[in-house]
């Protein structure tokens, strides 16, 4: 079967046979409800990052740790999120996406309360890690359900756009809401407020169960390599190796920024991360049912989407972390003011997401993905002109294209990744892509935090951050232009 968005190419990962195991399509109303409900899960996972980022300086001041502590509060979430997404994608395929989504939702709500009540920084970081686990379980399950509810490639692209609108809203309102809660009630309410989404999520889950049954969840025939009961075997060795490799790598980057990359502990951590990464590859090669089939990455589209997702989040998450500190530490803004300063960057995200989805439906993912990366790279280079005394108006204008670039790039990237694999592997594909993105975000925060804490000073570190992000985005643009096939989204004939 030809990949949906790339006519003329045959995917090695598709096992569909006409008349066998086809996904039943939900009625328009049920499928629309499913996409809207699943958007709630995406909203919760993204808002928890945007809300907390604005509160990080207040958290650091509370425990007298201005940089390293806030880095870990941010990265504990994204690190576990990234490390568990591959396992979570398999879990969604194994136990059913609705059940996985509900499990993640409950875990997310409970750990939000633990974060808000944390008696110490160590407890907060541990609770943030558990919160990341809940988010990791929710995300691939929600995207898998959207993919299965809309088998038509063009309708799927539109549904993914609506699903991503939940993340766009979170990006837009998160900094302002986080700033308002931090300034008005204290940083703990940034986490306690997340518990309010739990009863809404449980109600939404009941609606989702009906919509998913109408969509025929579980009706997809098991891909090759699954057991006859349709459940994906768990590759505990491979999943443990990649999860630990990600965790140790991010620890090494943060620790190196604090103690120097030549310190024995940092060098040991880097070597251990490399050893665990090597072990992961060896385990996956020998496994009959690997967590991440390495053959996936022989498809240039899958490899390209994975790398592009890493780069996009490296640049955006790292810069948002640095800008939060810049607004509050270098310019003396309150948490609420800092949140308001992000509005020009985030206000258009949802609108741009929808426009990018429409463009993807008409032209395929290549054009909007290239445009998004170019706009974002240009915005980073333009920010090189910013200094401690730059006027607020010019600064806000320079942030606008940054949000536009991110909004343009993510929907076509997601569509391209899902189109490259069979719908029965949608959970795994979603896990791979989002794991790469969250790993990029965690490494971005770690690297950028290390650079601004370097002896050269905050502004020198900020300029290096901008140059690295722009260089990676321009390299990613060139790779997409060369490797991603053009196409509107329907196989010929």
C-alpha positions in Angstrom: 0.0 0.0 0.0 1.4 3.4 -0.9 2.0 5.9 1.9 -0.8 8.4 2.2 1.0 11.6 1.8 3.8 10.5 -0.5 2.5 9.1 -3.8 4.9 7.0 -5.7 6.7 5.6 -2.6 6.2 2.3 -1.0 6.6 1.9 2.7 8.3 -1.1 4.2 6.2 -0.8 7.3 2.7 -1.2 6.0 1.1 -4.6 6.3 -2.5 -3.8 5.3 -4.3 -6.1 3.0 -7.5 -5.1 1.2 -10.5 -6.3 3.2 -8.4 -7.5 6.1 -8.2 -5.6 9.3 -9.4 -2.3 8.0 -10.2 0.4 10.5 -13.9 1.1 10.8 -14.6 4.7 10.4 -16.6 6.6 13.0 -19.4 8.8 11.9 -18.5 12.4 11.4 -20.0 13.5 14.7 -18.3 10.8 16.8 -14.9 11.3 15.1 -15.1 15.1 15.7 -16.0 14.6 19.3 -13.0 12.1 19.6 -10.6 14.6 18.1 -11.9 17.4 20.4 -11.6 15.3 23.5 -8.2 14.0 22.6 -7.1 17.6 22.2 -7.8 18.0 25.9 -5.0 15.5 26.6 -2.6 17.4 24.3 -3.6 20.7 26.0 -2.7 19.2 29.5 0.7 17.9 28.4 1.7 21.1 26.7 0.2 23.6 29.2 2.1 21.9 32.0 5.3 23.0 30.3 4.3 26.6 29.4 2.7 27.2 32.8 5.7 26.0 34.8 8.3 27.8 32.7 7.1 31.2 33.9 7.1 30.0 37.5 10.7 28.7 37.4 12.4 31.8 38.7 10.0 31.9 41.7 10.7 28.3 42.4 14.4 28.9 42.2 14.1 31.8 44.6 12.0 29.8 47.0 14.8 27.2 47.4 17.7 29.6 46.8 18.8 27.9 43.6 18.6 30.3 40.6 19.6 28.1 37.6 20.3 24.4 38.3 17.2 23.8 40.4 14.8 25.3 37.9 16.5 23.4 35.1 15.7 20.1 36.9 12.1 21.1 37.6 11.7 21.7 33.9 13.8 18.8 32.7 12.5 16.2 35.1 9.2 16.4 33.3 10.5 16.5 29.8 13.2 13.9 30.5 10.8 11.2 31.7 8.3 12.3 29.1 10.9 11.6 26.4 12.3 8.5 28.0 8.9 6.8 28.3 7.2 7.8 25.1 8.5 4.8 23.2 7.3 2.4 25.8 4.0 4.4 26.0 3.4 4.0 22.3 3.8 0.3 22.6 1.5 0.3 25.7 -1.2 2.1 23.7 -1.0 -0.5 21.0 -1.0 -3.3 23.6 -3.8 -2.5 26.0 -5.9 -0.2 23.8 -5.5 3.5 23.3 -8.6 4.5 25.3 -7.4 2.6 28.4 -3.9 4.0 28.1 -5.2 7.5 27.7 -7.3 7.2 30.8 -4.5 5.7 32.8 -2.2 8.6 31.8 -4.9 11.2 32.6 -5.4 10.0 36.2 -1.6 9.7 36.8 -1.2 13.2 35.5 -3.8 14.7 37.8 -2.6 13.0 40.9 1.0 14.0 40.4 0.0 17.6 39.7 -1.3 17.7 43.3 1.9 16.2 44.6 3.9 18.9 42.8 1.8 21.6 44.3 2.2 20.2 47.8 5.9 19.3 47.6 7.7 20.1 50.9 11.2 20.3 49.2 12.9 20.8 45.9 13.8 17.1 45.7 10.2 16.0 46.2 9.1 18.5 43.6 11.6 17.2 41.0 10.5 13.6 41.7 6.8 14.5 41.4 7.6 16.3 38.1 9.2 13.1 36.8 6.1 11.1 37.7 3.9 13.8 36.0 6.0 13.3 32.9 5.2 9.6 33.0 1.5 10.4 33.0 1.9 12.8 30.0 4.0 10.2 28.2 1.2 7.7 28.5 -1.5 10.1 27.3 0.1 11.6 24.3 0.8 8.7 21.9 -2.6 7.1 22.9 -4.4 10.3 21.9 -2.7 10.7 18.6 -3.2 7.0 17.8 -6.9 7.3 18.4 -7.1 10.4 16.1 -5.2 8.6 13.4 -7.5 5.5 13.6 -10.7 7.6 13.7 -9.7 9.3 10.3 -8.4 6.7 7.8 -8.7 9.1 4.9 -5.3 11.0 4.7 -6.8 14.4 4.0 -9.4 14.1 6.8 -6.7 12.8 9.0 -4.5 15.8 8.4 -7.5 18.1 9.3 -8.2 16.1 12.4 -4.5 16.3 13.5 -4.7 20.0 13.0 -7.7 20.2 15.3 -6.0 17.9 17.8 -3.0 20.2 17.8 -5.1 23.2 18.3 -5.3 22.1 22.0 -1.5 22.4 22.2 -1.7 25.8 20.4 -4.2 27.1 23.0 -1.9 25.8 25.8 1.1 27.6 24.3 -1.0 30.8 24.0 -2.6 30.9 27.4 0.0 29.0 29.4 2.6 31.8 30.1 -0.1 34.3 31.0 -2.0 31.9 33.2 1.2 30.7 34.8 2.4 34.3 35.4 -1.0 35.3 36.9 -1.1 32.2 39.3 2.5 32.8 40.4 2.1 36.5 41.0 -1.3 36.3 42.6 -1.4 33.0 44.5 2.1 31.6 44.5 4.0 29.1 42.3 2.4 26.1 44.0 -1.0 27.0 42.3 0.6 26.5 38.9 0.6 22.8 39.7 -2.5 22.6 41.9 -4.5 24.3 39.0 -3.6 21.3 36.8 -5.8 19.1 39.1 -8.8 21.0 37.8 -8.4 19.2 34.5 -8.9 15.8 36.0 -12.7 15.8 36.5 -13.1 17.3 33.0 -10.8 14.6 31.7 -12.7 11.8 33.3 -16.0 13.1 31.8 -14.2 13.5 28.5 -13.0 9.9 28.7 -16.5 8.6 28.9 -17.4 10.4 25.7 -14.1 9.2 24.2 -15.0 5.6 24.9 -18.2 5.9 22.9 -16.4 7.7 20.1 -13.6 5.1 20.0 -16.0 2.2 19.9 -17.8 3.9 17.0 -14.4 4.3 15.3 -13.7 0.6 15.8 -10.6 0.9 18.0 -8.8 -2.4 18.1 -10.2 -3.4 14.7 -6.9 -2.8 13.0 -5.2 -6.1 12.1 -2.1 -6.8 14.2 1.0 -5.8 12.3 3.5 -8.5 11.6 5.4 -9.7 14.7 2.5 -9.3 17.1 0.9 -12.2 19.0 -2.3 -13.7 17.7 -4.3 -11.8 20.5 -3.2 -8.6 18.8 -1.1 -7.4 21.7 2.4 -6.0 21.0 5.0 -7.9 23.0 6.9 -5.8 25.5 10.7 -5.3 24.8 11.7 -4.5 28.4 15.4 -4.6 27.7 15.3 -2.2 24.8 12.9 0.2 26.5 15.0 0.2 29.7 18.2 0.9 27.7 16.8 3.8 25.7 15.0 5.3 28.7 18.2 5.2 30.9 20.3 6.5 28.0 18.1 9.6 27.6 18.0 10.2 31.3 21.8 9.9 31.8 22.5 12.1 28.7 20.3 14.9 30.0 21.9 14.6 33.5 25.3 14.8 31.9 24.4 18.0 30.0 23.0 19.7 33.0 25.7 18.5 35.4 28.4 19.7 32.9 26.9 23.1 32.8 27.1 23.3 36.6 30.4 21.7 37.2 32.3 21.7 33.9 32.3 19.1 31.1 35.7 17.9 32.2 34.5 16.9 35.7 34.9 13.2 36.3 31.1 12.8 37.1 30.1 14.5 33.9 32.6 12.5 31.8 31.4 9.2 33.4 27.8 10.1 32.7 28.5 10.9 29.0 30.3 7.5 28.7 27.5 5.7 30.4 24.9 7.4 28.1 27.0 6.3 25.1 27.2 2.7 26.4 23.4 2.6 27.1 22.7 3.9 23.6 25.0 1.2 22.1 23.3 -1.5 24.2 19.9 -0.3 22.9 21.0 -0.7 19.3 22.4 -4.2 20.0 19.3 -5.3 22.0 17.0 -4.1 19.2 19.0 -5.9 16.5 18.7 -9.2 18.4 15.0 -8.8 19.5 12.3 -10.7 17.5 9.8 -8.0 18.7 11.9 -4.8 19.3 10.4 -1.8 21.0 11.7 0.3 18.1 12.3 -1.7 14.9 15.5 -0.2 13.5 14.1 -0.9 10.1 11.8 2.1 10.7 14.8 4.4 10.3 15.7 2.9 7.0 12.8 4.9 5.7 14.3 8.4 5.1 10.9 10.0 5.9 10.8 8.4 9.4 14.5 9.3 10.1 14.0 12.8 8.8 10.9 13.5 10.8 12.5 12.1 14.0 15.6 14.4 13.5 13.4 17.4 12.6 11.3 16.9 15.7 14.4 16.9 17.9 15.7 20.2 16.3 12.4 22.0 16.5 12.0 21.4 20.2 15.7 22.0 21.0 15.4 25.5 19.5 12.0 26.4 20.9 12.1 24.9 24.4 15.7 26.1 25.0 14.9 29.6 24.0 11.7 29.8 26.0 13.6 28.7 29.1 16.2 31.4 28.5 13.7 34.1 27.7 11.8 33.4 30.9 15.0 34.0 32.9 15.9 37.0 30.7 12.5 38.7 31.3 12.6 38.2 35.1 16.3 38.2 36.0 17.8 40.6 33.4 14.9 43.0 33.0 13.3 42.7 36.4 9.8 41.7 35.2 7.3 40.0 37.5 6.1 36.5 36.7 2.8 38.0 35.4 4.6 40.5 33.2 6.9 37.8 31.9 3.8 35.7 30.9 2.3 38.7 29.1 5.5 39.3 27.2 5.1 35.9 25.6 1.7 36.8 24.1 3.1 38.1 20.8 5.0 34.8 20.3 2.1 32.5 21.3 -1.1 34.4 20.4 -1.1 33.3 16.7 0.0 29.7 17.4 -3.5 28.2 17.1 -4.4 30.2 14.0 -1.1 29.3 12.4 -1.6 25.6 13.3 -4.9 25.6 11.5 -3.5 27.4 8.5 -0.6 24.9 8.4 -3.0 22.0 8.5 -5.0 23.5 5.6 -1.8 24.0 3.6 -0.7 20.5 4.3 -4.0 19.2 3.0 -3.6 21.1 -0.2 0.2 20.9 -0.9 1.5 18.1 1.4 3.8 18.6 4.4 6.9 19.6 2.6 6.1 23.3 1.9 4.8 24.3 5.3 7.6 22.4 7.1 10.2 24.3 5.1 8.5 27.6 5.6 8.1 27.0 9.3 11.8 26.2 9.9 13.0 29.1 7.8 10.7 31.6 9.6 11.9 30.3 13.0 15.6 30.4 12.0 15.2 34.0 10.8 13.5 35.0 14.0 16.3 33.5 16.1 18.9 35.5 14.0 16.9 38.7 14.4 16.9 38.2 18.2 20.7 38.6 18.1 20.0 42.4 18.2 18.3 42.2 21.6 20.2 43.5 24.6 19.3 44.3 28.3 18.2 47.8 27.2 16.2 46.9 24.1 12.8 48.5 24.2 9.8 46.4 25.0 8.0 47.2 21.7 10.8 46.1 19.4 11.4 43.0 21.6 7.8 41.9 21.3 7.8 42.4 17.5 10.8 40.2 17.2 9.0 37.4 19.1 6.1 37.3 16.6 7.8 35.4 13.8 9.2 32.9 16.3 5.7 31.7 17.2 4.6 31.7 13.6 7.5 29.5 12.6 6.8 26.9 15.3 3.1 26.9 14.4 3.8 26.3 10.8 6.2 23.4 11.2 4.6 21.0 13.8 1.3 20.0 12.1 3.0 18.9 8.7 5.7 17.2 10.6 3.2 15.1 12.5 1.2 14.3 9.4 4.4 13.2 7.5 5.4 10.8 10.3 2.0 9.2 10.6 1.7 8.8 6.8 5.0 6.9 6.7 3.8 4.0 8.8 0.7 1.7 8.9 -2.1 2.9 11.1 -1.6 -0.2 13.3 1.8 1.3 14.3 0.4 4.8 14.9 1.0 4.6 18.6 4.7 3.6 18.1 5.2 6.2 15.4 3.7 8.9 17.7 6.0 7.7 20.5 9.1 7.9 18.3 8.3 11.4 17.0 7.3 12.8 20.4 10.1 11.1 22.2 12.5 12.8 19.8 10.8 16.1 20.3 10.8 15.9 24.1 14.4 14.8 24.1 15.2 17.8 22.0 13.4 20.0 24.5 15.1 18.5 27.5 18.6 18.7 25.9 17.7 22.3 24.7 16.9 23.4 28.2 20.0 21.7 29.6 22.4 23.2 26.9 20.9 26.6 27.0 20.9 26.7 30.8 24.6 25.7 30.7 25.5 28.4 28.2 23.8 31.3 30.1 25.5 30.2 33.3 29.0 30.1 31.7 31.6 32.7 32.7 31.0 34.8 29.6 27.7 36.1 31.1 24.0 35.8 30.4 23.9 37.9 27.2 26.9 36.1 25.6 25.2 32.8 26.4 21.9 34.0 24.9 23.6 34.9 21.6 25.3 31.5 21.4 21.9 29.9 22.1 20.4 31.8 19.2 23.2 31.0 16.8 23.1 27.2 17.6 19.3 27.1 17.2 19.3 29.0 13.9 22.1 26.8 12.5 20.3 23.6 13.4 17.0 24.8 11.8 18.7 25.9 8.6 20.3 22.4 8.4 16.9 20.9 9.0 15.4 23.0 6.2 18.0 21.8 3.8 17.4 18.1 4.8 13.6 18.5 4.3 14.0 20.2 0.9 16.3 17.3 -0.3 14.7 14.2 1.3 11.0 14.8 1.9 8.9 13.9 -1.2 6.4 16.3 -2.5 2.7 15.3 -2.7 -0.7 16.5 -1.6 -1.7 13.5 0.4 -3.5 10.8 -1.8 -2.0 7.9 -3.6 -2.3 8.0 -7.3 -5.1 6.1 -9.1 
